[in-house]
Amino acid sequence: MNQVSAGGLAKVKALGSRFSWQDIGPIIAVIALMILGTAINPTFLSMGNLTNVFTRSAFTGIIAIGATFVIGTGSIDLSVGSMAAFNSGMMIIFMNYLVQHWGATWSTIIAAMVLSLVLGAVGGLVNGLVITRGKIESFIVTLGTMGIFRSLVTYLADGGTLSLNLPVRGLYRPVYYGTFLKIPIPLIIFFIVAVVGAVLMYKTRFGRYVLAIGSNYDVAHYSAINVNRIRVLTYILQGICVAIATIIYVPRLGSASGSTGYGWELEAIAAVIIGGTAMKGGTAKILGTVAGAIIFSIIGNILNLSDAISQYLNGAVQGLIIIGAVLVQRTSKE
């Protein structure tokens, strides 16, 4: 048993630290896309446009960091966009209620932030427990909770839109539009989440166990790893990442509806896959995920700046890239 455990974990360490073209491929893709964007429209390199591109990548990028852990175990979470919509709606309802008692203060906003983190963690916990205790495929469970979260926020909004109290929105606005040392706050938060994610993945026992489970579920189980607990923790981590993304998203528009966060699950999964994390698990590239999120933000921006391809085909482009990335992964292993 000890030999299996030692050998399995040694293999995981090797997989996590091995350097390949996939480590720099996403970064090269970012540079290539920036060159392409500049060639298509010189305004692409303007400070305002680049700030918008990188800030926009923070939402799905933060969610994608959490998805890297889930996918690293060989699972998936399709509910993240709907969870973000539900969290946004609950934050707005909660702040509108508190403002009647506490006024438009930071206490109101911070309380709503805490609520979002709790809801995210609980949502992830529910997903993880149903998957592990119910022994149901993660695809099926999160497909179901995706519909549940989306329906709940639509119900709360009575089919319309939930709008944040204007004085609170004005106070909350700098969390998205503000800067620190001329760096947009969402980007700073994205960087912090990425660093924490990298430390968890590569410098802790938890990260090694995540990769061990994705590499070989049975070996991980017989190596005395509590597989179910680790998988549940990855879903809790995913929920917390969704909550953080929601916290910086709400002040952007100050509203939430049934369409909020639509397609974020596709972008998050795409960012993880194009970043070099294997869909079957066993490998995880946090830096690649960061680059992947930026890649899709740049692609969306290029489609907006160019008339060659309709911006409405953004989802089609993302889908093709996901399929292509998985095909490349499979080909490179054969």
C-alpha positions as CSV (number, residue, x, y, z in Angstrom):
1,M,0.0,0.0,0.0
2,N,2.8,2.5,0.9
3,Q,4.6,1.6,-2.3
4,V,1.5,2.3,-4.3
5,S,1.0,5.6,-2.5
6,A,4.6,6.7,-2.9
7,G,4.8,5.7,-6.6
8,G,1.5,7.3,-7.4
9,L,2.3,10.6,-5.8
10,A,5.7,10.6,-7.4
11,K,4.1,10.2,-10.8
12,V,1.7,13.0,-10.0
13,K,4.6,15.3,-9.0
14,A,6.3,14.5,-12.3
15,L,3.2,15.3,-14.3
16,G,2.6,18.6,-12.4
17,S,6.2,19.8,-12.9
18,R,6.9,18.5,-16.4
19,F,7.5,21.3,-18.9
20,S,6.1,21.0,-22.5
21,W,5.0,23.1,-25.4
22,Q,1.6,23.3,-23.7
23,D,3.1,25.4,-21.0
24,I,4.1,28.3,-23.4
25,G,1.5,27.6,-26.1
26,P,-1.3,29.7,-24.6
27,I,1.1,32.6,-23.9
28,I,2.3,32.5,-27.5
29,A,-1.4,32.4,-28.6
30,V,-2.1,35.6,-26.5
31,I,0.8,37.4,-28.2
32,A,-0.3,36.2,-31.7
33,L,-3.9,37.3,-31.1
34,M,-2.7,40.7,-29.9
35,I,-0.7,41.1,-33.1
36,L,-3.7,40.0,-35.2
37,G,-6.0,42.4,-33.3
38,T,-3.6,45.3,-34.0
39,A,-3.4,44.4,-37.7
40,I,-7.2,44.3,-37.9
41,N,-7.8,47.5,-36.0
42,P,-5.0,49.8,-34.7
43,T,-7.3,50.9,-31.8
44,F,-6.9,47.4,-30.4
45,L,-3.7,48.5,-28.7
46,S,-5.3,51.6,-27.1
47,M,-5.1,51.7,-23.4
48,G,-8.8,51.9,-23.0
49,N,-9.5,48.9,-25.2
50,L,-6.7,46.7,-23.6
51,T,-8.0,47.7,-20.1
52,N,-11.5,46.6,-21.1
53,V,-10.2,43.3,-22.6
54,F,-8.1,42.3,-19.6
55,T,-10.7,43.4,-17.1
56,R,-13.4,41.4,-18.9
57,S,-11.2,38.3,-18.7
58,A,-11.2,38.6,-14.9
59,F,-14.7,37.3,-14.5
60,T,-14.4,34.0,-16.4
61,G,-10.7,33.8,-15.5
62,I,-11.4,33.6,-11.7
63,I,-14.1,31.0,-12.3
64,A,-11.7,29.1,-14.6
65,I,-9.2,28.9,-11.8
66,G,-11.7,27.0,-9.7
67,A,-12.7,24.9,-12.8
68,T,-9.0,23.9,-13.2
69,F,-9.2,22.0,-9.9
70,V,-12.6,20.4,-10.8
71,I,-11.4,19.3,-14.2
72,G,-8.0,18.3,-12.7
73,T,-9.9,15.5,-10.9
74,G,-11.6,14.4,-14.2
75,S,-14.9,16.0,-13.3
76,I,-16.8,19.1,-14.7
77,D,-19.1,21.8,-13.5
78,L,-21.7,23.2,-15.9
79,S,-23.5,25.3,-13.3
80,V,-21.0,28.1,-12.8
81,G,-22.7,30.7,-15.0
82,S,-26.1,30.0,-13.5
83,M,-24.6,30.1,-10.0
84,A,-23.1,33.5,-10.7
85,A,-26.6,34.7,-11.9
86,F,-28.2,33.4,-8.7
87,N,-25.5,34.9,-6.5
88,S,-25.8,38.2,-8.2
89,G,-29.5,38.3,-7.7
90,M,-29.3,37.4,-4.1
91,M,-26.6,40.0,-3.5
92,I,-28.8,42.7,-5.0
93,I,-31.9,41.7,-3.1
94,F,-29.8,41.6,0.2
95,M,-28.2,45.0,-0.4
96,N,-31.6,46.6,-1.3
97,Y,-33.0,45.2,2.0
98,L,-30.0,46.2,4.1
99,V,-29.9,49.8,2.7
100,Q,-33.3,50.4,4.4
101,H,-31.7,49.7,7.8
102,W,-28.0,50.4,7.4
103,G,-28.1,53.0,4.6
104,A,-25.8,53.1,1.5
105,T,-22.7,52.1,3.4
106,W,-19.8,49.7,3.0
107,S,-21.2,47.6,5.8
108,T,-24.2,46.8,3.5
109,I,-21.8,46.0,0.6
110,I,-19.5,43.9,2.7
111,A,-22.4,41.9,4.2
112,A,-23.5,41.1,0.6
113,M,-20.0,40.0,-0.3
114,V,-20.0,37.6,2.6
115,L,-23.4,36.3,1.5
116,S,-22.1,35.7,-2.0
117,L,-19.1,33.7,-0.6
118,V,-21.4,31.6,1.6
119,L,-23.8,30.9,-1.2
120,G,-20.9,30.0,-3.5
121,A,-19.4,27.6,-1.0
122,V,-22.8,26.0,-0.2
123,G,-23.6,25.7,-3.9
124,G,-20.3,24.0,-4.5
125,L,-20.8,21.7,-1.5
126,V,-24.2,20.6,-2.7
127,N,-22.8,19.8,-6.2
128,G,-19.9,17.9,-4.6
129,L,-22.0,15.9,-2.2
130,V,-24.7,14.9,-4.7
131,I,-21.9,13.8,-7.1
132,T,-19.9,11.8,-4.6
133,R,-22.6,10.5,-2.2
134,G,-25.2,10.0,-4.9
135,K,-22.6,8.5,-7.2
136,I,-23.9,10.4,-10.2
137,E,-21.8,11.7,-13.1
138,S,-20.7,15.4,-12.5
139,F,-22.1,16.3,-16.0
140,I,-25.6,15.2,-15.0
141,V,-25.6,16.8,-11.6
142,T,-24.3,20.2,-12.6
143,L,-26.5,20.2,-15.7
144,G,-29.4,19.9,-13.3
145,T,-28.2,22.5,-10.9
146,M,-27.5,24.8,-13.8
147,G,-31.2,24.8,-14.6
148,I,-32.1,25.2,-10.9
149,F,-29.9,28.2,-10.3
150,R,-31.1,29.9,-13.6
151,S,-34.7,29.3,-12.7
152,L,-34.3,30.6,-9.2
153,V,-32.9,34.0,-10.3
154,T,-35.6,34.3,-13.0
155,Y,-38.2,33.6,-10.3
156,L,-36.7,36.1,-7.9
157,A,-36.7,38.7,-10.7
158,D,-40.2,37.8,-11.7
159,G,-39.0,37.2,-15.2
160,G,-37.5,40.6,-15.4
161,T,-34.4,42.3,-13.9
162,L,-33.2,42.9,-10.4
163,S,-31.7,46.4,-10.0
164,L,-29.4,47.6,-7.3
165,N,-30.2,50.6,-5.2
166,L,-28.6,53.6,-7.0
167,P,-26.7,55.1,-4.0
168,V,-25.3,51.7,-3.1
169,R,-24.3,51.1,-6.7
170,G,-22.5,54.4,-6.8
171,L,-20.5,53.4,-3.7
172,Y,-19.9,49.9,-4.9
173,R,-18.9,51.0,-8.5
174,P,-15.1,51.4,-7.8
175,V,-14.8,47.7,-7.1
176,Y,-15.1,47.1,-10.8
177,Y,-14.2,50.5,-12.4
178,G,-11.6,51.6,-9.8
179,T,-7.8,51.1,-10.0
180,F,-4.9,50.6,-7.6
181,L,-1.6,51.9,-8.8
182,K,-3.3,52.4,-12.2
183,I,-4.2,48.6,-12.4
184,P,-7.9,47.8,-12.6
185,I,-9.1,46.2,-9.3
186,P,-10.7,43.2,-11.1
187,L,-7.2,42.4,-12.6
188,I,-5.6,42.6,-9.2
189,I,-8.2,40.2,-7.7
190,F,-7.7,37.9,-10.7
191,F,-3.9,37.9,-10.1
192,I,-4.4,37.1,-6.4
193,V,-6.8,34.2,-7.1
194,A,-4.4,32.8,-9.7
195,V,-1.4,33.0,-7.3
196,V,-3.5,31.3,-4.5
197,G,-4.6,28.7,-7.0
198,A,-1.1,28.0,-8.1
199,V,0.1,27.6,-4.5
200,L,-2.8,25.2,-3.7
201,M,-2.2,23.2,-6.9
202,Y,1.6,22.9,-6.8
203,K,2.7,23.4,-3.3
204,T,0.1,21.6,-1.1
205,R,-0.9,18.0,-0.5
206,F,-4.4,18.9,-1.6
207,G,-3.1,19.9,-5.1
208,R,-1.2,16.6,-5.4
209,Y,-4.3,14.7,-4.4
210,V,-6.3,16.5,-7.0
211,L,-3.9,15.5,-9.8
212,A,-3.6,11.9,-8.4
213,I,-7.4,11.5,-8.6
214,G,-7.5,12.8,-12.1
215,S,-4.5,10.6,-13.1
216,N,-5.9,7.4,-11.8
217,Y,-9.0,7.3,-9.6
218,D,-8.4,3.7,-8.4
219,V,-4.8,4.2,-7.6
220,A,-5.6,7.3,-5.6
221,H,-8.3,5.5,-3.7
222,Y,-6.0,2.6,-2.8
223,S,-3.3,5.1,-1.8
224,A,-5.4,6.0,1.2
225,I,-6.6,9.3,-0.4
226,N,-10.1,10.3,0.7
227,V,-11.2,10.7,-2.9
228,N,-14.7,11.9,-2.2
229,R,-13.6,14.6,0.3
230,I,-11.1,16.0,-2.2
231,R,-13.6,16.1,-5.0
232,V,-16.1,17.8,-2.7
233,L,-13.5,20.4,-1.8
234,T,-12.8,21.1,-5.4
235,Y,-16.4,21.9,-5.9
236,I,-16.5,24.2,-2.8
237,L,-13.4,25.9,-4.2
238,Q,-15.2,26.3,-7.6
239,G,-18.2,27.8,-5.8
240,I,-16.0,30.3,-3.9
241,C,-14.3,31.4,-7.2
242,V,-17.8,31.9,-8.7
243,A,-18.7,34.0,-5.6
244,I,-15.5,36.2,-6.0
245,A,-16.3,36.7,-9.7
246,T,-19.8,37.7,-8.8
247,I,-18.6,40.2,-6.2
248,I,-16.6,42.1,-8.9
249,Y,-19.3,41.7,-11.5
250,V,-22.3,43.1,-9.7
251,P,-21.0,46.7,-9.6
252,R,-20.4,46.6,-13.4
253,L,-24.1,46.7,-14.3
254,G,-25.8,46.9,-11.0
255,S,-28.4,44.4,-12.1
256,A,-29.1,40.7,-12.5
257,S,-31.5,38.6,-14.5
258,G,-32.0,35.1,-15.9
259,S,-29.5,35.9,-18.6
260,T,-26.7,37.0,-16.3
261,G,-23.6,34.9,-16.6
262,Y,-24.9,33.2,-19.7
263,G,-22.1,31.2,-21.4
264,W,-19.6,31.7,-18.6
265,E,-19.5,27.9,-18.1
266,L,-18.4,27.5,-21.8
267,E,-15.8,30.3,-21.5
268,A,-14.4,28.9,-18.2
269,I,-14.1,25.3,-19.4
270,A,-12.6,26.6,-22.7
271,A,-10.0,28.6,-20.8
272,V,-9.0,25.6,-18.8
273,I,-8.7,23.3,-21.8
274,I,-7.0,25.7,-24.1
275,G,-4.6,26.4,-21.2
276,G,-3.3,22.9,-21.3
277,T,-5.3,21.1,-18.5
278,A,-6.4,17.7,-19.7
279,M,-10.2,17.2,-19.9
280,K,-9.7,13.7,-18.4
281,G,-7.8,15.1,-15.5
282,G,-4.4,14.3,-14.1
283,T,-2.7,17.6,-15.2
284,A,-3.5,21.2,-14.4
285,K,-2.0,24.4,-15.7
286,I,-3.0,27.4,-13.7
287,L,-0.9,29.9,-15.8
288,G,-2.3,28.3,-18.9
289,T,-5.8,28.8,-17.5
290,V,-5.1,32.5,-17.0
291,A,-3.8,32.8,-20.5
292,G,-6.8,30.9,-21.8
293,A,-9.2,33.4,-20.2
294,I,-7.3,36.2,-21.8
295,I,-7.4,34.5,-25.1
296,F,-11.2,34.3,-25.2
297,S,-11.6,37.9,-24.1
298,I,-9.3,38.9,-26.9
299,I,-11.2,36.8,-29.4
300,G,-14.4,38.5,-28.4
301,N,-12.9,41.9,-28.7
302,I,-11.4,41.2,-32.1
303,L,-14.9,40.0,-33.3
304,N,-16.3,43.3,-32.1
305,L,-13.6,45.3,-33.9
306,S,-13.8,43.4,-37.1
307,D,-16.6,43.0,-39.7
308,A,-15.0,39.8,-41.1
309,I,-16.9,37.6,-38.7
310,S,-20.0,38.4,-36.8
311,Q,-19.7,38.9,-33.1
312,Y,-22.7,36.7,-32.7
313,L,-20.4,33.8,-33.8
314,N,-18.3,34.2,-30.7
315,G,-19.8,31.1,-29.1
316,A,-19.2,29.1,-32.3
317,V,-15.5,30.2,-32.3
318,Q,-15.2,29.1,-28.7
319,G,-16.8,25.8,-29.4
320,L,-14.4,25.1,-32.3
321,I,-11.4,26.0,-30.1
322,I,-12.5,23.7,-27.3
323,I,-12.9,20.8,-29.8
324,G,-9.6,21.6,-31.4
325,A,-7.8,21.8,-28.1
326,V,-9.1,18.4,-27.0
327,L,-8.1,16.9,-30.4
328,V,-4.6,18.3,-30.0
329,Q,-4.4,16.8,-26.5
330,R,-5.5,13.4,-27.7
331,T,-3.1,13.6,-30.7
332,S,-0.1,14.6,-28.5
333,K,-0.7,11.5,-26.3
334,E,-0.8,9.0,-29.2
